[in-house]
Amino acid sequence: MSSGNSNKKLGKILQHRDMQAILFKFFFAIQKKMFNFNFSENKHRVSFHY
């Protein structure tokens, strides 16, 4: 099992611009959801509908 080889492959995938965009969107969506959840908890259940 050569873990170095799989790490190189993973690095190449992450370097791909489309993959970075997908990861960024995914991360941003999670951040937004968490923020909205916390915000709604603080403000007596304000619901956000997109």
Buried (B, 14 or more C-beta within 10 A) or exposed (E): EEEEEEEEEEEEEEEEEEEEEEEEEEEEEEEEEEEBEEEEEEEEEEEEEE
